[in-house]
């Protein structure tokens, strides 16, 4: 009986170790498959996110360029109006002009300035005619 026990005990231990090793291999294989699937899913998500980031980056660049173009156009329009000496209501960025309150008030102010300028033109034309006549007499 002792001889039999000496023969079977190592076999029993080896069998137990083989089962434990087989279980470890199975656990390792399932964990490796699961991690491989997770890696593929993450790779897909990273790729999709990178594509989305690239498209958003391109859209941002386009929006920035459009914003710059609009700002440049506004500055150019302000400069044209400044060259034409047209007051801008509430346009502190273009020379600090105070707000007039409404377009009607602006129109009335411009109309009165036009009348004053018209009278000045008539006065200057009369003075010119007088100076011309005086020059002919000499």
WOLIN-V619001 format. One record per run of one state. SS is the DSSP state (@ for helix, = for strand, . for the rest). FROM is the first residue (numbers start at 1). TO is the last residue. If there is no record, write none. Layout:
# WOLIN-V619001
ss={SS;SS}
from={FROM;FROM}
to={TO;TO}
This chain:
# WOLIN-V619001
ss={.;@;.;@;.;@;.}
from={1;2;84;92;95;103;138}
to={1;83;91;94;102;137;138}
